[in-house]
Structures are given as structure tokens and as C-alpha cells.
Amino acid sequence: ASAIALEGEVTTNKGQKKPYQTPKAATQADIDCIINDYGIAAVNAMEAGFDAVEIHAANGYLVDCFLQSVSNQRTDKYGGSI
């Protein structure tokens, strides 16, 4: 959701330690695409005969990144208090 770098280092598959890369903040177009994809997934589940869908929104998954003040430092309509 926001461009926040993790502290520390990651070990590559070659045994090298490198700092974590800073992710890019999701753009409005990115968010629109994600919302659309969630809708498509729900329709696909219903068409496949599922009774319900559950969105995992905890433990650092995508939705959680928007819900937590520590990971959501956006200043647009997707930031701030819910």
C-alpha cells in the first residue's frame, strides 16, 4: 500500500546479504485493478459453486496493509483512519 522499506537485510540464494528493496506505493490504477481482480475472483468462485468467499485480511496480507496505520502511510483517499 505504501512505500515503506523493511529494516535489515535479506540473504539471496547465493548467500549474499542485501538490504530489503523499498516497495513502490500502489497507484490509483494499481488499486483499481486489484479491486477488479477481487471482484472477478468472487464471481469465479460463485460460478464454480462456492457458497461464500473469504478475504484474508490479516498478518501483512494486501488488505491488512491498508488497514494498519504502521503500513498505510498514504495521504490519498486510501490512507488515514478507517
Order of alpha helices (4+ residues) and beta strands (2+ residues): beta-beta-alpha-alpha
